[in-house]
Amino acid sequence: MRSETSSNSGLDSSSSLYTIKLLQVLEVTNKEYGNFTQALAKASNDPSWRLSPLLPVVDRLGSGVPVAPALDGPPAYDSNHNDAIYQGHRKEVEPLTVTVDQLPAKVDQKHQQRRPSEFAKLLILMKRSNIQLYRDWTVTHLKLFVHIVCAIVIGLLFGDSGINATKSISNLASFLVHILYLWYTTLMPGVLKYPYEMNILKKESFNRWYKIRTYFIASMLTSLPVQIFFSIVYASIVYAMTYQPCVLERYLMFTAVLVLNTIVADGFGLFLGTFLNEINGTFIGAIMTCFMFVFCGFLIMFSHMSDAMRGISYLSSHRYSFEALVLTAYDDSRSDLVCPKDEMYCHYVKANTILRELGVVSGNYLFNVVTLVVHFVAIKVVGFWTLKRKLRIG
């Protein structure tokens, strides 16, 4: 090997020996140039037997450069070094005449890899998201446990308010509790999730591993079934424990409203998480929840609001969720509620009385459900736009 350092330092010999040893270690695995394990072991114990077994290796590599044996001192090194330089200058170098077409290579068309489609990337991202959900026990296992416990506590708290005419106001309050609980427990994880994943998403999207819409769809298709399942579990428990009407159609209507309320909250969490940081998103999310809660139509009835405030209430998704739950329980000519025998008078025995005092229009359930679906689609579109905007700015 040619020297580029001082002839008295001996660094070339040491560097060459070290380089060849590294090559041997790499070659031992595939046995391309033989088994060098014994050679390495003997070289480490016998200093005089260091480079002699390596000569066939260098010849096989076709370097054409003489390899010096072990050196006894600077004079011997200097002499061998000068001879190598002299012989190298006298040797004529033949130019390469082999073209690329003449190289012995062929392409295996059968096993040639193609660029994966966006659908394949979508499946991979969904699989990764499912693994993350399974490993993050706070999002799945703990949340399911909390939903069950809270549903049981709320059911015990409100008791038979679904059929007791003296507890009709409490039953309406329980609807607000359901809406607020599912909304808040779905909104906050979304606010905290996307800022946490933003750095990874920036790198992967910058490297063009996938498109933003592919990630967005995969995240939505993975999270929505989980949110829907949790909502159904919660709704089933509270519906049974609060003695709501034992009618399958009303149960399905009740569950559908809570499911829509949950996925709309998930969309708001996406929007706040991609538009703001964790601290501001948590604060703004809590403020928005309070305002929508006020305009739902129970704390202050629509008939008591001014025209301007009543118009603002149409922007609150809680309004439509609350109206839909009220219509689920008291619309469609529901039979009279039960008035306890120890009560002389029950004002809300007739279901129409509740609808009239709340200002809820009978037969308006489908309109509220469609409006919730529109809110869900709109907030998802806005969330996708804010996500692309944040990645573009980043």
N, C-alpha and C positions, 0 to 999 in steps of 0.2 A: 504494500500500500504506500502511496506517495506521501511524503512528509510536507507539512505546512508550518511546522513549529521549529524551534531551535534544535540543532542536531545534538546539543549537549544535554537537553532536558529529558529525553527518553519518553516524552508524552505520547509520541506517535505509536510507539510499540505498545504502551499501556492502553491507549484508546483503541487500537486495532484489536488487541486481545479481548478487550471488554465488548467490542461490537460483535466479534465473532462468537463470543459466548452467548450473547443475546440472540444471535441468529440460531445458534444450536438449540437454545431453549424453545424457540418458536418452532423449530423443525422436528423436535422430538415428538410432538403431538401427532403429526401426520406421517412420520417415518419416511419422509420423502428422500432424505439423504442418509438413511440408516439410523441406528439407535446410538445416540451420543451420550447416553446416561453414564456408561462406563468411562467414556473419554473424559467427561467432566469430572467424574470422581477421581480418576487417576491424575488429571492435571492439577487438581487442588492439593494432592498429597506429594506429587513428584514435580518439582519446579523444572527439572531438565526435560520433562515430557509434557510440554505445554502446547506447542504449535505444530508438532510433527503430525499428529492425527488429523489436523485441520487442512493439510495440503490437498487431499482429494476433494474435500468439500469445496474449496475455492476453485479448483480446476473444474468441478462440475458446474459451479455457478458461471463459469466462462468469463471470469474477470480479465484474464490475460495479464494480470499484474503479479509479480513474484511476491511471495509472503516470506518475510524474514524469520529465521528461527530465533530461539531465545538468545538474548544478547548477554555478553559477559561484562560489558562496560562501555563507556563513551567512545573509545577509539574504534572498537569493533563496529559499533553502531554507525559511526561516521563513515567508515570505509564502505560498509554495505550500502549505506544510504547514497553515497556518491556514485557507486557502481550502478545502483538502480536508476538513478537519474540519467547517467550516461547511456545506459542501454535503452532507456525509454525514449531519449531524444533520437537515437539512431534508428529506432523501429518505425517503419512506415505505417501509417494508419489508413486502412482501407475504408472508403465511404460505404455507408449502408445503401443498398440498392433494392431492398425489399419494400414493396408498396403495401398499402393496406389491403388491397384486394388479394394479394398473394399470401396473406397470413392464414395459418391453419385454424380458422374459426368458423363456426356456423351457429345460426340462431335457431333456438328450439321454439318453433311457432306454437307447438302444443301447450307448452308450459309458460308461454310469455304472459307476463302480468299486465293487466289493464288498469286504468284509473278507475277506482270504485265509483259507482253512481251515488247521487245524493240520497237515494233511498237506502242504499247499503250503509252510508254514513249515518243516516237517521236511526237505523236499527242498532248500530254500534253505540251511538249516543244514548239511546233509550236503555240499552243494557248497562251502560256505565251509570246512568242516573238511577236505575233500579238497584244497582250494587251500593251506590252512595246512600240511598234511602234505607236499605237493609242494615248498613253499618252504622248509620247515624240513629241510634236508638232513641234520642230525644225527639226526633221528628215522627217516628212511627210508634214504637212500643210505648214510650212514656206518654205521648199525646193520646193514644188510644186508651190507656189506663186512666188518664185525667178526664177524658170525655165520659167514660163510663161512670167514674166516681161523681163527677159534677152532675151528670144526668140523674143519678140516683138521689143526690142531695136536693136538687131542684124539685124532683118529683115528690120527695117526702115533704118539702117545704110548702108546696102549693096544694098538695093533697087532692081532694075531689073537686077542685075548682072547675073542672070541665063540665060537670053536671049539676053542681049546686048553684041555685039561683042567687043565693046570698053572697057567693064568691065570684061573681061574674067579673067584677073589676079586677080581682086578683088574677083571674084567668087571662084577662087582657094584659096585665102586667107580666105574666109569665111569658107571653109572646115576645114582649120586648127583651126579656132576659135571654130567651133563646136566640133572638137575632143578634143581640149585643155580644153574647158569649161566643157564638160561632164566628162572628165578624172579627172580633179582636184576636181570637186565637189563630185565625188564618191570616190576618193582615200583618201582624208583627213578624212572623217567620219569613214572609216574603220580603219585608223591608230589610231584614238583616241578611238574607241569603245572597242576593245579587251583588251587593258591594263586596262581599267576601269572595265571590267567584269571579269578580271583574278582572283581576290581574291575570288569572289563568285564561279567561276567555279572550283577553286582548292578545296574548301570545299565540294561542291556537288559531284565532281568526286571522292574525297577521301572517302566520305561516300558511294560510289557506288550507288548513286541514278540513274545514267545512265552512259552509255559508252560515250567516247569522240566522237566517230564517230556519235552517235545518236545526240549529241548536235551540231556537225558540220553540219550534214545534215539538221537538223531543222532550224539552223540559215541560211543556204544557201537557203532552200526552202521558207523561210519567206522573206528574203531580196531581192532575185532575182525578184519576181513579182513586187515589188515596184520600183526597179531600171529600169526594162523594161518599166513599165507604164510611169515613168517620162521621159525616153528617147523618147518614142513614142509621148508624148505631145510636147516635145521640137522640135523633128524632124518635126512634122506635121506643126507647126507654121512657122519655118524658111524655110521649103520647099515651102510653099505657098507664103510667103512674099518676097522671093528672086526670084520668077518666074522661078523655075526650070521646066523642061519638064513636061507637064501635061499628064503624062502617068502613069497608075496605077503600072505597072511593075517596072518602074524606082523609083517610090515613095517607093514601098516595098523594093527594093534593097537599097535605101538610108537609110531608117529607120533601116533595118537589120544591116547595118554597124555601125550605131551609137549605136544600142543596144549592139552589140558585143563589141564595144569600151568601153561601160559603165561597162559591167560585167567583162571584163578583168581588168579594173581599180579597181573594187571591190575585185578581187582576189589579186591584188598587195597590196591593203590596208590591207587585211587579213594577207598577208605574213609579211609586215612591222610591223603591230600591234602586231603580235605574236613573232616576232624575236627581235624587239627593243622596247625601251620605247617611251613615247609620244614625247619627245623633239627630240631624234635622228631619230625616225620614220618620223616626220614631215620634218626634214632637208633632210634626205636621199630621201624621196619621192619627194620633190621639185627638188633636183639635178637630180634624175632619169628622171623626167618629162622633164626637160630642155634638157638633152642629147637625149632622144627619139624624142623630138620636132625638134632638129637640124638635125637628121638623117632621117626625114620623106621624104625628096626629093623635098622640095619646097624652103627653104631658100638657100640651095645649091643643085643643080641638081645632079642626079646620074652620069651623063656623065662628070661632073666636079670633081668628087671625085676620089681619088686614089684607087687602087685596095684594099688596106687594109681597108680604110675607107668605101668603098662600101660593103665589107664583114661584117663590124661591123653593118652597117645599117640593115642587115637582122635580127638582134636581137631586133630591135625596132618595137613594135606593132603599133606605129604611122605610120610607113611606109606603112604597109598593110592597115590600115584604110584610109589613104590618097589616096593611089592608087585605092582602091575600090570605094571611093567617086568620084574620077576623072572618072573612067570607068563608073560609074552610070550615070554621067551627059553627057559624051562626046563619049561613045563607042556605038557599035551596029548601025553604019551608021546613026548617028543622023543628022537631017536636018540642013541646014545652020543657023547660028545665025543671028540675026537682026542687021544690020548696020544702025545707025541713018542717016537721010537724010543730016544733016549738017556736016557729016564727009566725007571727000574725000576718005579715005582708011581705011579699017578695016582689020588688019592682021589676026585676029583670027575668021574670018567668018566660015572657015572650022574647024570642030571639030577635024579632024585628025591632024591639025597643032599643037594643044595644046598637044595631046598625043605624037607627035613626039618630040617636044621641051622638054617635061618633061622626055622623055625616058621611058614612060609607055607602056608596051606591051598590045596590043589590045586583048580582049578575055581572060584576066587574072583575071577576077573578082572572079570566083569560087575559084581559088587558094588562093587569099587573104582572102576570107571568111573562108576557111578551116584552113588556118594558124592562123587566129584569134581564131578559136575554139580550136585549139591545144594549143595556148598560154593560153587560159582560163583553160583548163583541167590541163595543166602542173603547172600553178601557184596555182591552187586550191590544187593539190596534195602536192606541196611544202609547202603551207600554213598549210595543215593538219599535215604534219610532224613537222613543227616548233611549232605548237600548242601542240602536244603531247610531244615534247621535252621540252618545257617550263614548262608544268605541271609536267613532270617527275623530272626535276631539282628542281622545287619549292616544 
